[in-house]
Structure formats: C-alpha cells, structure tokens
Amino acid sequence: MIITFLVDNNSWILPYVDTLIEELKADGEHTIHFVRRTNDIREGDCAFFLGCIQLVKESVLKRNKHNLVIHESALPQGKGWSPLTWQILGGKSIIPITLFEAEVGVDSGDIYLQSEMKFEGHELNDELKDMQGKETVKLVKQFIDQYESITATSQQGEETFYDRRRPKDSELDIEKSIKEQFNLLRVVDNEKYPAFFDHKGYRYIVKIEKSNEK
C-alpha cells in the first residue's frame, strides 16, 4: 500500500510516529510517506492523521481511500479536545482508544478498531502520554495488518463533546487538598501548562515529578 502519515504540529507524539515509520519501512511491504503539512499529503491507500490540530478539507480527504484518526474515547461520546485528560480528571482509570475514518464532521466517521488503556491512578502526564503513544502505534499497525479483511461500524449513541483545555485549566484551588486535586496534577505539563495558584497578589508555579522511591 501507499501510506502517508501527517503530524501537523510539534506534538509529543512525533517520537512514536518516527518509531512506527521505521518499523513499517523495515518490513519493506509498503511505500511510506511522512509529511508535516496537510497540502503535502500524497494520493494513496491510507492517510493517518496523528496528533493533528487542524481540520482537513474534503478535497484532501479524497486523495486517499482511507483517512484514519485515533481518539481516546468511546465515540460518539467524548468528541473534541483532550479526551484522555478530561477522563483522567473525571476519575476514570480505563480509557477507550478508537481508530476511525476521518470525515468532514468532527470525530464522526465509522469505527474500525478500539482498545483500552488501563491506568492505576498514579501515572503522571509523561506516563499517560507514553501509553497513549504506544497504543496508537499498536492500532495503526493492527489496521495495516488487517487491511484486507477489516470492517467498519457506524458510531452509535448520543454524542458528547469535550472543550479545548487552556493554561488556566491547570489552576489549583488553595482551599482544597492535594489529594482532592491529584488528578489535575497528573495531567499538567511542567513546562507547557504547569499547575499554578494565585495567592496574596502573586502567581506560584507548582511542578510535579515522580520519585523513584516508594
């Protein structure tokens, strides 16, 4: 097959995509392209949009037989932004991850594959992303391996949407305990969107990391 991978920003998922492409090229069974801009997508069999933030025009989708996206929710529930983060904040430890067909409508295409990510409740942001990245690679490879026989199912049920998270969403409440806000501390990024709180006219940044000691 002719397969294109698109990552349209400096996403954390880039190293996982690099590893995926290296493994696929090593197999030598497919022609693999990697692009950073939507307009550079080639005509072919499959285009995978991984970690992308821009909507894709219908004219671009027509360049490939299949256009695939991965989303961390049980679609049609949890469409929109940062589904893994919102579910961790909601106290969930088992998070679905879905590979589906990209359509013009947001997160609306038919579903091909779905698996689950299981967390123990202690994982911080880098560990959450690591599992997400590895599960993404598994789903992509599974789709490619099963391409000749794989079937799609339409999304069923009531759809729900998550809002886009912004730096302000990392604000801690000084009136609440650390335990009460631990899930928020788990999903913050110490550099890009660290936890913080305002007190006595100043803003304080709180960074978290896991010790090797238990």
N, C-alpha and C positions, 0 to 999 in steps of 0.2 A: 504494500500500500504506500501511498504518498501521504505522509502525516506531518502536520505543522503544529508547533507549539507557540503560543503567544503569551508573554508576560509583559504588560504594557506600563509597568512602573518598577520602582526599585523594591519590590516586595521581598519579604522574608523568605518566600517560597523558592526564590531563584536557585539556591544550592540544591534543593531537592529536584527541581526540574533539570538542572545540569546533570545530576546523577542518573536520573531517568533516561535522558537522551543518550548519555554514554552507554548505558546498558542496552538500549534499543539498537544503537549503532553497532555495538559489539556483536549482536546477534546477526546482523547483516541481512535481515529479511525485508527491511522496509527502507524507503527513502525518507529521511528525517530532515525537517527544516525547523529552525528556531528564529523567531522574529520578535521585535520589541514594539513594532507599530502595527496597528490594525491594517493599514493600507498595504503592508508588505506580505500579507497572508497569500500564499500560493493557491492555485487550483489543485485539488486533490481529493483524497478519500475522507480524511478526518482532520479537523482542526480542534485542538484543545485550548481553551481559554482558562489559564490558571493564574489565580491571584489578580485578575484584571479588575480595573476600576471604571473603565469606560464602556458605555453601551456600544454595541456593534450594529452597523447598518445592515438592512436586509440584503443589499447588494453584495456585501462582503460575505454574508452567510451563504449566499448562492454559489460561492466559489468551491465549496466542499460538499460532499454527500452528507456528512455528519459534522455537526458543530457541538462540541461537548464542554460542559461546565460541571464543576464539583461544588457542592454547597452543603454546609454542615447542619442540616436539619431534616426532619421528616416532611418533605414537601407534600402538599402545598402549605403546611404550617411552617412558620419561621422564614418566610421570604425576606429579602432585603439585606441589611448590613450586619456584619459581625455576629452571625448566628451562634458560633461557638461561645463567644464572650458572653452574650446575653443569657445563654443557657447555664453557663457556669455561675453567673451572678444569680440566676434563679434557683441554684442549689442542685442542679442535675449532675449526675455522675456518669450516665450513659447517654451519649450523644450520637444520633444518626449522622451518616455522611453519605451523600447521594450524588451519583453521576447521572446527568440527564442531558437531553437535547436542548441546545440554546435556541430560543425563539426571540422574536422582536419584543414580546411581552416579558417583563422581568420575572425570571425564575419560573417560567410557565410551561416548559417543554416536557415531553414524555420522559419517563424514568427508565434507565437501563439497569443500573446496579445500585445497591445500597448495603452498607455495612454499619458497624457501630464502633465507636471509640469509648472505651471504659476507663474511667479515672477513679482514683482512690480518695481524692479530696485534698491532697497535699501538694499537687503539682502546681508549679508557678508558670508564668507566661511562656518561657522558653521550652518547658517540658510539654505544655499544651500544644504549642506550635510544632514541636518535633513529632508528636503522634499524628497531628493533622497532616503534616508533610508526608510522613511515611504511609499513611492510609491513602492519601491522594495518589502516590506512586503506585500502590497496590491496585487501586481501582482502574487507573489508566492502563496498566499492564494487563489486567483481567479483561477489560473491554477489547483491547487489541488481540489478545489470545483467543477470545471467544467471538470475534467479529463475525465469522461466517454463520454462527448459529444464534447469536444474541437477539433477544426480542425486547420490545419496549412496552411499557404500560402507562396509560394516561394518569395524571395526577387526580386523586380522589379526595373529597372532603372540603371543609371550609379553609380558606386561605387566611393566614395571618402574616403580619409584616413587622420586622424589627427596624427601628430608626437607626440612622447613622450615629455612631459614637464620636464624641468630640473630646478634646482635652479636659473640659470642665467635668466630664463624667467620671474623672479619676479623683474627684474631691472627696476627702474623708470628712466624716462628721465627728467633731471632737467630743460630742456628747455621747457617742456610742463606743463600745469596747472594741478592741482589736478583733476579738473572736467574732463579734457581730459583723465585722467588715472584712473578714479574712478572704472571702471570695473576691471582693473588689481588689484586694492586694494581690491576689493570684493572677489577675488578668491585666494589671498595669504593665507598661513597658518603662523600665527605669530611665531610659534615655528619651524616647519619643513622646510618651504621655505618662509621666510618673505620677504617683499618688501625691496629694498635697492637702494642706489645710490652711485656712486663714485664721490668725489669732493676734489680737492686740495691734492691728494695723499692719501686720506683716504676713507674707505668704511663706510657708515652710514646705520644703520638698521632702518626701519620705520615700526612700528606696528600699527594696526588699530583695534578699537573696537567701538561698538555702545553704545552711551549713552542712558539711559532711558528717558532722556529729549528730547523733540522735539522742 
